[in-house]
């Protein structure tokens, strides 16, 4: 079963950029939008555990205490 989605009030400039992107990828606008949505759905981590696993796979590390400071800063000033 398929579902029809609709996006309203797309700024003209963004619509133009999406049409140009579709042309570069030899797709219709519909095909380009589907590709973008599929990529976002597949590649977006869905949990903190997945983010942690991804960081570990990539070998990402922060200096000792750095992550605690970052969390504290974010908690104290969420508008940063």
PyMOL Python script that loads the backbone (N, CA, C, O; Angstrom):
from pymol import cmd

cmd.read_pdbstr("""\
ATOM      1  N   UNK A   1       0.840  -1.179   0.000  1.00  0.00           N
ATOM      2  CA  UNK A   1       0.000   0.000   0.000  1.00  0.00           C
ATOM      3  C   UNK A   1       0.888   1.246   0.000  1.00  0.00           C
ATOM      4  O   UNK A   1       1.886   1.290   0.719  1.00  0.00           O
ATOM      5  N   UNK A   2       0.547   2.223  -0.771  1.00  0.00           N
ATOM      6  CA  UNK A   2       1.297   3.475  -0.817  1.00  0.00           C
ATOM      7  C   UNK A   2       0.495   4.588  -0.168  1.00  0.00           C
ATOM      8  O   UNK A   2      -0.718   4.480   0.010  1.00  0.00           O
ATOM      9  N   UNK A   3       1.190   5.653   0.180  1.00  0.00           N
ATOM     10  CA  UNK A   3       0.582   6.819   0.813  1.00  0.00           C
ATOM     11  C   UNK A   3       0.978   8.037   0.004  1.00  0.00           C
ATOM     12  O   UNK A   3       2.108   8.117  -0.478  1.00  0.00           O
ATOM     13  N   UNK A   4       0.089   8.968  -0.151  1.00  0.00           N
ATOM     14  CA  UNK A   4       0.387  10.214  -0.838  1.00  0.00           C
ATOM     15  C   UNK A   4       0.696  11.275   0.201  1.00  0.00           C
ATOM     16  O   UNK A   4      -0.090  11.505   1.119  1.00  0.00           O
ATOM     17  N   UNK A   5       1.859  11.929   0.052  1.00  0.00           N
ATOM     18  CA  UNK A   5       2.261  13.000   0.948  1.00  0.00           C
ATOM     19  C   UNK A   5       2.224  14.316   0.184  1.00  0.00           C
ATOM     20  O   UNK A   5       2.404  14.347  -1.033  1.00  0.00           O
ATOM     21  N   UNK A   6       1.991  15.399   0.911  1.00  0.00           N
ATOM     22  CA  UNK A   6       1.949  16.715   0.293  1.00  0.00           C
ATOM     23  C   UNK A   6       2.700  17.694   1.177  1.00  0.00           C
ATOM     24  O   UNK A   6       2.546  17.685   2.399  1.00  0.00           O
ATOM     25  N   UNK A   7       3.515  18.542   0.554  1.00  0.00           N
ATOM     26  CA  UNK A   7       4.228  19.582   1.293  1.00  0.00           C
ATOM     27  C   UNK A   7       3.696  20.917   0.794  1.00  0.00           C
ATOM     28  O   UNK A   7       3.763  21.218  -0.398  1.00  0.00           O
ATOM     29  N   UNK A   8       3.171  21.709   1.710  1.00  0.00           N
ATOM     30  CA  UNK A   8       2.577  22.995   1.342  1.00  0.00           C
ATOM     31  C   UNK A   8       3.545  24.135   1.629  1.00  0.00           C
ATOM     32  O   UNK A   8       4.450  24.011   2.455  1.00  0.00           O
ATOM     33  N   UNK A   9       3.340  25.224   0.945  1.00  0.00           N
ATOM     34  CA  UNK A   9       4.071  26.475   1.182  1.00  0.00           C
ATOM     35  C   UNK A   9       5.586  26.349   1.017  1.00  0.00           C
ATOM     36  O   UNK A   9       6.348  26.902   1.810  1.00  0.00           O
ATOM     37  N   UNK A  10       6.015  25.627  -0.004  1.00  0.00           N
ATOM     38  CA  UNK A  10       7.444  25.501  -0.293  1.00  0.00           C
ATOM     39  C   UNK A  10       7.914  26.817  -0.918  1.00  0.00           C
ATOM     40  O   UNK A  10       7.335  27.264  -1.907  1.00  0.00           O
ATOM     41  N   UNK A  11       8.944  27.437  -0.363  1.00  0.00           N
ATOM     42  CA  UNK A  11       9.443  28.682  -0.958  1.00  0.00           C
ATOM     43  C   UNK A  11       9.876  28.449  -2.409  1.00  0.00           C
ATOM     44  O   UNK A  11      10.426  27.398  -2.735  1.00  0.00           O
ATOM     45  N   UNK A  12       9.629  29.419  -3.262  1.00  0.00           N
ATOM     46  CA  UNK A  12       9.922  29.300  -4.688  1.00  0.00           C
ATOM     47  C   UNK A  12      11.395  28.964  -4.938  1.00  0.00           C
ATOM     48  O   UNK A  12      11.705  28.150  -5.807  1.00  0.00           O
ATOM     49  N   UNK A  13      12.292  29.579  -4.190  1.00  0.00           N
ATOM     50  CA  UNK A  13      13.722  29.340  -4.385  1.00  0.00           C
ATOM     51  C   UNK A  13      14.085  27.890  -4.049  1.00  0.00           C
ATOM     52  O   UNK A  13      14.877  27.267  -4.756  1.00  0.00           O
ATOM     53  N   UNK A  14      13.512  27.364  -2.987  1.00  0.00           N
ATOM     54  CA  UNK A  14      13.778  25.968  -2.624  1.00  0.00           C
ATOM     55  C   UNK A  14      13.228  25.027  -3.689  1.00  0.00           C
ATOM     56  O   UNK A  14      13.880  24.045  -4.044  1.00  0.00           O
ATOM     57  N   UNK A  15      12.048  25.314  -4.196  1.00  0.00           N
ATOM     58  CA  UNK A  15      11.465  24.490  -5.257  1.00  0.00           C
ATOM     59  C   UNK A  15      12.355  24.518  -6.499  1.00  0.00           C
ATOM     60  O   UNK A  15      12.546  23.491  -7.150  1.00  0.00           O
ATOM     61  N   UNK A  16      12.896  25.689  -6.826  1.00  0.00           N
ATOM     62  CA  UNK A  16      13.793  25.810  -7.979  1.00  0.00           C
ATOM     63  C   UNK A  16      15.045  24.962  -7.765  1.00  0.00           C
ATOM     64  O   UNK A  16      15.477  24.251  -8.672  1.00  0.00           O
ATOM     65  N   UNK A  17      15.621  25.035  -6.577  1.00  0.00           N
ATOM     66  CA  UNK A  17      16.825  24.260  -6.279  1.00  0.00           C
ATOM     67  C   UNK A  17      16.546  22.758  -6.358  1.00  0.00           C
ATOM     68  O   UNK A  17      17.385  21.996  -6.840  1.00  0.00           O
ATOM     69  N   UNK A  18      15.387  22.335  -5.891  1.00  0.00           N
ATOM     70  CA  UNK A  18      15.033  20.912  -5.962  1.00  0.00           C
ATOM     71  C   UNK A  18      14.845  20.458  -7.409  1.00  0.00           C
ATOM     72  O   UNK A  18      15.258  19.358  -7.777  1.00  0.00           O
ATOM     73  N   UNK A  19      14.219  21.310  -8.230  1.00  0.00           N
ATOM     74  CA  UNK A  19      14.054  20.961  -9.642  1.00  0.00           C
ATOM     75  C   UNK A  19      15.419  20.845 -10.328  1.00  0.00           C
ATOM     76  O   UNK A  19      15.640  19.930 -11.121  1.00  0.00           O
ATOM     77  N   UNK A  20      16.330  21.769 -10.024  1.00  0.00           N
ATOM     78  CA  UNK A  20      17.676  21.716 -10.610  1.00  0.00           C
ATOM     79  C   UNK A  20      18.418  20.452 -10.158  1.00  0.00           C
ATOM     80  O   UNK A  20      19.115  19.810 -10.945  1.00  0.00           O
ATOM     81  N   UNK A  21      18.255  20.115  -8.892  1.00  0.00           N
ATOM     82  CA  UNK A  21      18.888  18.894  -8.370  1.00  0.00           C
ATOM     83  C   UNK A  21      18.341  17.666  -9.091  1.00  0.00           C
ATOM     84  O   UNK A  21      19.099  16.758  -9.433  1.00  0.00           O
ATOM     85  N   UNK A  22      17.044  17.634  -9.322  1.00  0.00           N
ATOM     86  CA  UNK A  22      16.426  16.517 -10.037  1.00  0.00           C
ATOM     87  C   UNK A  22      17.004  16.389 -11.440  1.00  0.00           C
ATOM     88  O   UNK A  22      17.300  15.281 -11.889  1.00  0.00           O
ATOM     89  N   UNK A  23      17.167  17.511 -12.133  1.00  0.00           N
ATOM     90  CA  UNK A  23      17.737  17.496 -13.481  1.00  0.00           C
ATOM     91  C   UNK A  23      19.166  16.938 -13.442  1.00  0.00           C
ATOM     92  O   UNK A  23      19.533  16.113 -14.278  1.00  0.00           O
ATOM     93  N   UNK A  24      19.976  17.392 -12.461  1.00  0.00           N
ATOM     94  CA  UNK A  24      21.355  16.902 -12.350  1.00  0.00           C
ATOM     95  C   UNK A  24      21.416  15.395 -12.131  1.00  0.00           C
ATOM     96  O   UNK A  24      22.354  14.734 -12.577  1.00  0.00           O
ATOM     97  N   UNK A  25      20.411  14.852 -11.442  1.00  0.00           N
ATOM     98  CA  UNK A  25      20.384  13.410 -11.161  1.00  0.00           C
ATOM     99  C   UNK A  25      19.546  12.628 -12.181  1.00  0.00           C
ATOM    100  O   UNK A  25      19.294  11.436 -12.006  1.00  0.00           O
ATOM    101  N   UNK A  26      19.121  13.313 -13.242  1.00  0.00           N
ATOM    102  CA  UNK A  26      18.329  12.679 -14.309  1.00  0.00           C
ATOM    103  C   UNK A  26      17.059  12.024 -13.753  1.00  0.00           C
ATOM    104  O   UNK A  26      16.720  10.889 -14.088  1.00  0.00           O
ATOM    105  N   UNK A  27      16.376  12.778 -12.895  1.00  0.00           N
ATOM    106  CA  UNK A  27      15.129  12.294 -12.290  1.00  0.00           C
ATOM    107  C   UNK A  27      14.042  13.339 -12.464  1.00  0.00           C
ATOM    108  O   UNK A  27      14.310  14.510 -12.733  1.00  0.00           O
ATOM    109  N   UNK A  28      12.814  12.884 -12.304  1.00  0.00           N
ATOM    110  CA  UNK A  28      11.702  13.825 -12.189  1.00  0.00           C
ATOM    111  C   UNK A  28      11.780  14.451 -10.797  1.00  0.00           C
ATOM    112  O   UNK A  28      12.494  13.952  -9.927  1.00  0.00           O
ATOM    113  N   UNK A  29      11.047  15.538 -10.591  1.00  0.00           N
ATOM    114  CA  UNK A  29      11.011  16.137  -9.258  1.00  0.00           C
ATOM    115  C   UNK A  29      10.482  15.120  -8.253  1.00  0.00           C
ATOM    116  O   UNK A  29      11.013  15.003  -7.149  1.00  0.00           O
ATOM    117  N   UNK A  30       9.445  14.389  -8.627  1.00  0.00           N
ATOM    118  CA  UNK A  30       8.884  13.344  -7.756  1.00  0.00           C
ATOM    119  C   UNK A  30       9.947  12.303  -7.417  1.00  0.00           C
ATOM    120  O   UNK A  30      10.074  11.905  -6.259  1.00  0.00           O
ATOM    121  N   UNK A  31      10.705  11.863  -8.405  1.00  0.00           N
ATOM    122  CA  UNK A  31      11.752  10.872  -8.171  1.00  0.00           C
ATOM    123  C   UNK A  31      12.850  11.400  -7.266  1.00  0.00           C
ATOM    124  O   UNK A  31      13.362  10.679  -6.410  1.00  0.00           O
ATOM    125  N   UNK A  32      13.210  12.663  -7.460  1.00  0.00           N
ATOM    126  CA  UNK A  32      14.249  13.267  -6.615  1.00  0.00           C
ATOM    127  C   UNK A  32      13.778  13.383  -5.179  1.00  0.00           C
ATOM    128  O   UNK A  32      14.527  13.073  -4.252  1.00  0.00           O
ATOM    129  N   UNK A  33      12.552  13.824  -4.987  1.00  0.00           N
ATOM    130  CA  UNK A  33      12.012  13.938  -3.629  1.00  0.00           C
ATOM    131  C   UNK A  33      11.944  12.567  -2.953  1.00  0.00           C
ATOM    132  O   UNK A  33      12.238  12.449  -1.764  1.00  0.00           O
ATOM    133  N   UNK A  34      11.561  11.538  -3.697  1.00  0.00           N
ATOM    134  CA  UNK A  34      11.514  10.181  -3.140  1.00  0.00           C
ATOM    135  C   UNK A  34      12.911   9.721  -2.741  1.00  0.00           C
ATOM    136  O   UNK A  34      13.081   9.108  -1.687  1.00  0.00           O
ATOM    137  N   UNK A  35      13.904  10.008  -3.561  1.00  0.00           N
ATOM    138  CA  UNK A  35      15.282   9.625  -3.242  1.00  0.00           C
ATOM    139  C   UNK A  35      15.767  10.333  -1.980  1.00  0.00           C
ATOM    140  O   UNK A  35      16.422   9.716  -1.139  1.00  0.00           O
ATOM    141  N   UNK A  36      15.456  11.606  -1.841  1.00  0.00           N
ATOM    142  CA  UNK A  36      15.852  12.365  -0.652  1.00  0.00           C
ATOM    143  C   UNK A  36      15.191  11.781   0.591  1.00  0.00           C
ATOM    144  O   UNK A  36      15.845  11.599   1.618  1.00  0.00           O
ATOM    145  N   UNK A  37      13.904  11.489   0.502  1.00  0.00           N
ATOM    146  CA  UNK A  37      13.174  10.935   1.647  1.00  0.00           C
ATOM    147  C   UNK A  37      13.702   9.554   2.016  1.00  0.00           C
ATOM    148  O   UNK A  37      13.882   9.253   3.196  1.00  0.00           O
ATOM    149  N   UNK A  38      13.950   8.714   1.016  1.00  0.00           N
ATOM    150  CA  UNK A  38      14.470   7.371   1.288  1.00  0.00           C
ATOM    151  C   UNK A  38      15.834   7.445   1.963  1.00  0.00           C
ATOM    152  O   UNK A  38      16.097   6.713   2.918  1.00  0.00           O
ATOM    153  N   UNK A  39      16.697   8.320   1.474  1.00  0.00           N
ATOM    154  CA  UNK A  39      18.022   8.471   2.066  1.00  0.00           C
ATOM    155  C   UNK A  39      17.910   8.946   3.515  1.00  0.00           C
ATOM    156  O   UNK A  39      18.588   8.419   4.397  1.00  0.00           O
ATOM    157  N   UNK A  40      17.069   9.924   3.755  1.00  0.00           N
ATOM    158  CA  UNK A  40      16.898  10.440   5.115  1.00  0.00           C
ATOM    159  C   UNK A  40      16.352   9.375   6.053  1.00  0.00           C
ATOM    160  O   UNK A  40      16.782   9.278   7.202  1.00  0.00           O
ATOM    161  N   UNK A  41      15.411   8.580   5.571  1.00  0.00           N
ATOM    162  CA  UNK A  41      14.802   7.550   6.419  1.00  0.00           C
ATOM    163  C   UNK A  41      15.784   6.432   6.739  1.00  0.00           C
ATOM    164  O   UNK A  41      15.788   5.912   7.855  1.00  0.00           O
ATOM    165  N   UNK A  42      16.610   6.060   5.779  1.00  0.00           N
ATOM    166  CA  UNK A  42      17.544   4.950   5.965  1.00  0.00           C
ATOM    167  C   UNK A  42      18.772   5.381   6.752  1.00  0.00           C
ATOM    168  O   UNK A  42      19.255   4.623   7.593  1.00  0.00           O
ATOM    169  N   UNK A  43      19.284   6.571   6.503  1.00  0.00           N
ATOM    170  CA  UNK A  43      20.542   6.987   7.092  1.00  0.00           C
ATOM    171  C   UNK A  43      20.408   7.682   8.440  1.00  0.00           C
ATOM    172  O   UNK A  43      21.405   7.831   9.146  1.00  0.00           O
ATOM    173  N   UNK A  44      19.224   8.107   8.815  1.00  0.00           N
ATOM    174  CA  UNK A  44      19.064   8.822  10.071  1.00  0.00           C
ATOM    175  C   UNK A  44      19.076   7.854  11.246  1.00  0.00           C
ATOM    176  O   UNK A  44      18.232   6.960  11.313  1.00  0.00           O
ATOM    177  N   UNK A  45      20.028   8.018  12.183  1.00  0.00           N
ATOM    178  CA  UNK A  45      20.007   7.173  13.375  1.00  0.00           C
ATOM    179  C   UNK A  45      18.701   7.389  14.125  1.00  0.00           C
ATOM    180  O   UNK A  45      18.192   8.507  14.196  1.00  0.00           O
ATOM    181  N   UNK A  46      18.175   6.329  14.674  1.00  0.00           N
ATOM    182  CA  UNK A  46      16.870   6.406  15.318  1.00  0.00           C
ATOM    183  C   UNK A  46      16.936   6.406  16.839  1.00  0.00           C
ATOM    184  O   UNK A  46      15.902   6.563  17.490  1.00  0.00           O
ATOM    185  N   UNK A  47      18.104   6.238  17.422  1.00  0.00           N
ATOM    186  CA  UNK A  47      18.194   6.213  18.872  1.00  0.00           C
ATOM    187  C   UNK A  47      19.575   6.666  19.315  1.00  0.00           C
ATOM    188  O   UNK A  47      20.515   6.710  18.522  1.00  0.00           O
ATOM    189  N   UNK A  48      19.680   6.996  20.581  1.00  0.00           N
ATOM    190  CA  UNK A  48      20.985   7.363  21.125  1.00  0.00           C
ATOM    191  C   UNK A  48      21.942   6.186  21.052  1.00  0.00           C
ATOM    192  O   UNK A  48      23.142   6.369  20.846  1.00  0.00           O
ATOM    193  N   UNK A  49      21.421   4.988  21.219  1.00  0.00           N
ATOM    194  CA  UNK A  49      22.276   3.796  21.131  1.00  0.00           C
ATOM    195  C   UNK A  49      22.866   3.690  19.732  1.00  0.00           C
ATOM    196  O   UNK A  49      24.050   3.388  19.583  1.00  0.00           O
ATOM    197  N   UNK A  50      22.050   3.935  18.697  1.00  0.00           N
ATOM    198  CA  UNK A  50      22.551   3.881  17.326  1.00  0.00           C
ATOM    199  C   UNK A  50      23.600   4.967  17.085  1.00  0.00           C
ATOM    200  O   UNK A  50      24.597   4.731  16.402  1.00  0.00           O
ATOM    201  N   UNK A  51      23.372   6.159  17.647  1.00  0.00           N
ATOM    202  CA  UNK A  51      24.363   7.226  17.514  1.00  0.00           C
ATOM    203  C   UNK A  51      25.663   6.827  18.186  1.00  0.00           C
ATOM    204  O   UNK A  51      26.741   7.051  17.636  1.00  0.00           O
ATOM    205  N   UNK A  52      25.572   6.237  19.372  1.00  0.00           N
ATOM    206  CA  UNK A  52      26.763   5.774  20.075  1.00  0.00           C
ATOM    207  C   UNK A  52      27.495   4.706  19.300  1.00  0.00           C
ATOM    208  O   UNK A  52      28.722   4.729  19.201  1.00  0.00           O
ATOM    209  N   UNK A  53      26.735   3.755  18.742  1.00  0.00           N
ATOM    210  CA  UNK A  53      27.341   2.699  17.929  1.00  0.00           C
ATOM    211  C   UNK A  53      28.044   3.280  16.709  1.00  0.00           C
ATOM    212  O   UNK A  53      29.144   2.854  16.357  1.00  0.00           O
ATOM    213  N   UNK A  54      27.404   4.257  16.065  1.00  0.00           N
ATOM    214  CA  UNK A  54      27.991   4.888  14.891  1.00  0.00           C
ATOM    215  C   UNK A  54      29.279   5.629  15.270  1.00  0.00           C
ATOM    216  O   UNK A  54      30.285   5.523  14.568  1.00  0.00           O
ATOM    217  N   UNK A  55      29.248   6.369  16.366  1.00  0.00           N
ATOM    218  CA  UNK A  55      30.443   7.081  16.820  1.00  0.00           C
ATOM    219  C   UNK A  55      31.573   6.101  17.104  1.00  0.00           C
ATOM    220  O   UNK A  55      32.727   6.364  16.767  1.00  0.00           O
ATOM    221  N   UNK A  56      31.243   4.977  17.720  1.00  0.00           N
ATOM    222  CA  UNK A  56      32.256   3.967  18.026  1.00  0.00           C
ATOM    223  C   UNK A  56      32.829   3.373  16.734  1.00  0.00           C
ATOM    224  O   UNK A  56      34.042   3.206  16.609  1.00  0.00           O
ATOM    225  N   UNK A  57      31.947   3.054  15.770  1.00  0.00           N
ATOM    226  CA  UNK A  57      32.401   2.495  14.495  1.00  0.00           C
ATOM    227  C   UNK A  57      33.348   3.456  13.774  1.00  0.00           C
ATOM    228  O   UNK A  57      34.325   3.041  13.149  1.00  0.00           O
ATOM    229  N   UNK A  58      33.035   4.747  13.878  1.00  0.00           N
ATOM    230  CA  UNK A  58      33.852   5.758  13.207  1.00  0.00           C
ATOM    231  C   UNK A  58      35.100   6.118  14.001  1.00  0.00           C
ATOM    232  O   UNK A  58      35.952   6.868  13.525  1.00  0.00           O
ATOM    233  N   UNK A  59      35.205   5.581  15.217  1.00  0.00           N
ATOM    234  CA  UNK A  59      36.367   5.866  16.055  1.00  0.00           C
ATOM    235  C   UNK A  59      36.367   7.274  16.617  1.00  0.00           C
ATOM    236  O   UNK A  59      37.424   7.819  16.934  1.00  0.00           O
ATOM    237  N   UNK A  60      35.187   7.867  16.743  1.00  0.00           N
ATOM    238  CA  UNK A  60      35.094   9.227  17.270  1.00  0.00           C
ATOM    239  C   UNK A  60      35.277   9.215  18.781  1.00  0.00           C
ATOM    240  O   UNK A  60      34.677   8.402  19.484  1.00  0.00           O
ATOM    241  N   UNK A  61      36.093  10.104  19.259  1.00  0.00           N
ATOM    242  CA  UNK A  61      36.333  10.217  20.697  1.00  0.00           C
ATOM    243  C   UNK A  61      36.486  11.695  21.034  1.00  0.00           C
ATOM    244  O   UNK A  61      36.876  12.505  20.193  1.00  0.00           O
ATOM    245  N   UNK A  62      36.172  12.025  22.277  1.00  0.00           N
ATOM    246  CA  UNK A  62      36.430  13.388  22.736  1.00  0.00           C
ATOM    247  C   UNK A  62      37.417  13.304  23.893  1.00  0.00           C
ATOM    248  O   UNK A  62      37.488  12.287  24.584  1.00  0.00           O
ATOM    249  N   UNK A  63      38.171  14.367  24.102  1.00  0.00           N
ATOM    250  CA  UNK A  63      39.108  14.372  25.220  1.00  0.00           C
ATOM    251  C   UNK A  63      38.372  14.106  26.526  1.00  0.00           C
ATOM    252  O   UNK A  63      37.189  14.421  26.648  1.00  0.00           O
ATOM    253  N   UNK A  64      39.055  13.538  27.486  1.00  0.00           N
ATOM    254  CA  UNK A  64      38.465  13.203  28.779  1.00  0.00           C
ATOM    255  C   UNK A  64      37.732  14.406  29.365  1.00  0.00           C
ATOM    256  O   UNK A  64      38.295  15.497  29.460  1.00  0.00           O
ATOM    257  N   UNK A  65      36.498  14.206  29.750  1.00  0.00           N
ATOM    258  CA  UNK A  65      35.702  15.268  30.360  1.00  0.00           C
ATOM    259  C   UNK A  65      35.038  16.197  29.376  1.00  0.00           C
ATOM    260  O   UNK A  65      34.150  16.963  29.752  1.00  0.00           O
ATOM    261  N   UNK A  66      35.448  16.148  28.118  1.00  0.00           N
ATOM    262  CA  UNK A  66      34.905  17.065  27.113  1.00  0.00           C
ATOM    263  C   UNK A  66      33.408  16.851  26.909  1.00  0.00           C
ATOM    264  O   UNK A  66      32.647  17.816  26.836  1.00  0.00           O
ATOM    265  N   UNK A  67      32.983  15.591  26.817  1.00  0.00           N
ATOM    266  CA  UNK A  67      31.562  15.338  26.568  1.00  0.00           C
ATOM    267  C   UNK A  67      30.714  15.788  27.750  1.00  0.00           C
ATOM    268  O   UNK A  67      29.613  16.303  27.556  1.00  0.00           O
ATOM    269  N   UNK A  68      31.209  15.602  28.969  1.00  0.00           N
ATOM    270  CA  UNK A  68      30.457  16.053  30.147  1.00  0.00           C
ATOM    271  C   UNK A  68      30.308  17.572  30.127  1.00  0.00           C
ATOM    272  O   UNK A  68      29.243  18.098  30.453  1.00  0.00           O
ATOM    273  N   UNK A  69      31.379  18.279  29.742  1.00  0.00           N
ATOM    274  CA  UNK A  69      31.308  19.735  29.664  1.00  0.00           C
ATOM    275  C   UNK A  69      30.303  20.166  28.605  1.00  0.00           C
ATOM    276  O   UNK A  69      29.543  21.112  28.814  1.00  0.00           O
ATOM    277  N   UNK A  70      30.296  19.475  27.469  1.00  0.00           N
ATOM    278  CA  UNK A  70      29.376  19.825  26.388  1.00  0.00           C
ATOM    279  C   UNK A  70      27.928  19.626  26.820  1.00  0.00           C
ATOM    280  O   UNK A  70      27.077  20.469  26.537  1.00  0.00           O
ATOM    281  N   UNK A  71      27.641  18.528  27.498  1.00  0.00           N
ATOM    282  CA  UNK A  71      26.284  18.266  27.985  1.00  0.00           C
ATOM    283  C   UNK A  71      25.885  19.331  29.004  1.00  0.00           C
ATOM    284  O   UNK A  71      24.766  19.842  28.965  1.00  0.00           O
ATOM    285  N   UNK A  72      26.796  19.665  29.913  1.00  0.00           N
ATOM    286  CA  UNK A  72      26.529  20.676  30.933  1.00  0.00           C
ATOM    287  C   UNK A  72      26.260  22.032  30.271  1.00  0.00           C
ATOM    288  O   UNK A  72      25.316  22.727  30.646  1.00  0.00           O
ATOM    289  N   UNK A  73      27.078  22.406  29.296  1.00  0.00           N
ATOM    290  CA  UNK A  73      26.880  23.679  28.595  1.00  0.00           C
ATOM    291  C   UNK A  73      25.528  23.715  27.897  1.00  0.00           C
ATOM    292  O   UNK A  73      24.823  24.724  27.950  1.00  0.00           O
ATOM    293  N   UNK A  74      25.167  22.617  27.244  1.00  0.00           N
ATOM    294  CA  UNK A  74      23.888  22.555  26.542  1.00  0.00           C
ATOM    295  C   UNK A  74      22.722  22.637  27.528  1.00  0.00           C
ATOM    296  O   UNK A  74      21.725  23.307  27.261  1.00  0.00           O
ATOM    297  N   UNK A  75      22.849  21.966  28.650  1.00  0.00           N
ATOM    298  CA  UNK A  75      21.794  21.982  29.657  1.00  0.00           C
ATOM    299  C   UNK A  75      21.620  23.382  30.226  1.00  0.00           C
ATOM    300  O   UNK A  75      20.496  23.844  30.420  1.00  0.00           O
ATOM    301  N   UNK A  76      22.743  24.060  30.495  1.00  0.00           N
ATOM    302  CA  UNK A  76      22.696  25.376  31.119  1.00  0.00           C
ATOM    303  C   UNK A  76      22.253  26.462  30.159  1.00  0.00           C
ATOM    304  O   UNK A  76      21.680  27.461  30.592  1.00  0.00           O
ATOM    305  N   UNK A  77      22.504  26.295  28.864  1.00  0.00           N
ATOM    306  CA  UNK A  77      22.154  27.303  27.859  1.00  0.00           C
ATOM    307  C   UNK A  77      21.642  26.611  26.601  1.00  0.00           C
ATOM    308  O   UNK A  77      22.383  26.477  25.627  1.00  0.00           O
ATOM    309  N   UNK A  78      20.358  26.161  26.610  1.00  0.00           N
ATOM    310  CA  UNK A  78      19.838  25.384  25.466  1.00  0.00           C
ATOM    311  C   UNK A  78      19.742  26.175  24.163  1.00  0.00           C
ATOM    312  O   UNK A  78      19.560  25.572  23.105  1.00  0.00           O
ATOM    313  N   UNK A  79      19.858  27.490  24.201  1.00  0.00           N
ATOM    314  CA  UNK A  79      19.768  28.305  22.979  1.00  0.00           C
ATOM    315  C   UNK A  79      21.109  28.467  22.288  1.00  0.00           C
ATOM    316  O   UNK A  79      21.183  29.173  21.282  1.00  0.00           O
ATOM    317  N   UNK A  80      22.161  27.852  22.777  1.00  0.00           N
ATOM    318  CA  UNK A  80      23.499  27.958  22.177  1.00  0.00           C
ATOM    319  C   UNK A  80      23.507  27.454  20.785  1.00  0.00           C
ATOM    320  O   UNK A  80      24.549  27.469  20.129  1.00  0.00           O
TER     321      UNK A  80
END
""", "prot")
cmd.dss("prot")
cmd.show_as("cartoon", "prot")
cmd.util.cbc("prot")
cmd.orient("prot")
